Amino acid sequence: MLGTLTQKEKWFDFEVNHDVFERYQLSSTIMSLAVPLNLRYSASQKKRAGYFFAEFLPEGHNYEWLAQSLPYSERTLS
């Protein structure tokens, strides 16, 4: 697992799993050029990461369906 994606209000925060650096180097672009693997992200990198992950998520009814398929403790619908 590369890391953990959490929703912070209406934004996304990505935290890299530190064990991933045993396999991939710091600043590796294994995930994306926009979101290289780093221990900490600057404000501009956090903003790019938010946009990057937002593009992956479905919208509307598909988003609601996806959220409903998660265990109750992991659901966060805004």
C-alpha positions in Angstrom: 0.0 0.0 0.0 1.5 3.3 -1.0 -0.4 5.4 1.5 -3.6 6.6 3.0 -6.0 9.0 1.4 -8.4 10.8 3.8 -11.0 13.4 3.2 -10.5 16.6 5.1 -13.7 18.6 4.8 -14.0 19.0 1.0 -10.4 18.2 0.2 -8.2 15.1 0.2 -5.0 14.5 2.2 -2.5 11.8 1.2 -0.1 10.4 3.7 2.6 8.1 2.3 3.2 4.8 4.1 6.9 5.1 5.3 7.5 1.4 4.5 7.0 2.1 0.8 10.5 3.7 0.8 12.0 0.3 1.3 10.9 -0.5 -2.3 10.6 3.0 -4.0 13.0 5.9 -3.6 12.1 9.3 -2.2 10.4 11.5 -4.8 9.6 8.4 -6.9 6.9 9.0 -9.5 5.4 5.5 -9.2 2.0 7.1 -8.6 2.2 10.3 -10.6 4.5 13.1 -11.7 2.0 15.4 -9.9 2.2 13.5 -6.7 5.8 12.2 -6.1 6.3 10.1 -3.0 7.5 12.4 -0.3 7.5 12.3 3.5 6.0 15.8 3.6 4.3 17.8 0.9 4.5 21.6 0.4 1.2 23.6 0.1 1.4 23.6 -3.7 2.0 19.8 -3.8 -0.9 19.2 -1.4 -3.1 21.2 -3.7 -2.0 19.2 -6.8 -2.5 16.0 -4.8 -6.0 17.0 -4.0 -6.8 17.7 -7.6 -5.1 14.4 -8.6 -7.2 12.3 -6.3 -10.5 14.2 -6.9 -10.2 13.2 -10.6 -10.3 9.5 -9.7 -13.5 9.7 -7.7 -16.9 9.3 -9.3 -19.5 12.0 -9.0 -23.2 12.0 -8.2 -25.0 8.7 -7.9 -21.9 6.7 -8.6 -20.1 8.4 -5.7 -23.0 7.7 -3.4 -23.1 4.1 -4.5 -19.3 3.8 -3.8 -19.7 5.3 -0.4 -22.6 3.0 0.5 -20.4 0.0 -0.4 -17.8 0.8 2.3 -18.1 -0.4 5.8 -20.1 2.1 7.9 -17.0 3.2 9.9 -15.2 4.3 6.7 -18.1 6.3 5.1 -17.9 10.1 4.8 -20.4 11.7 2.5 -20.5 15.5 2.3 
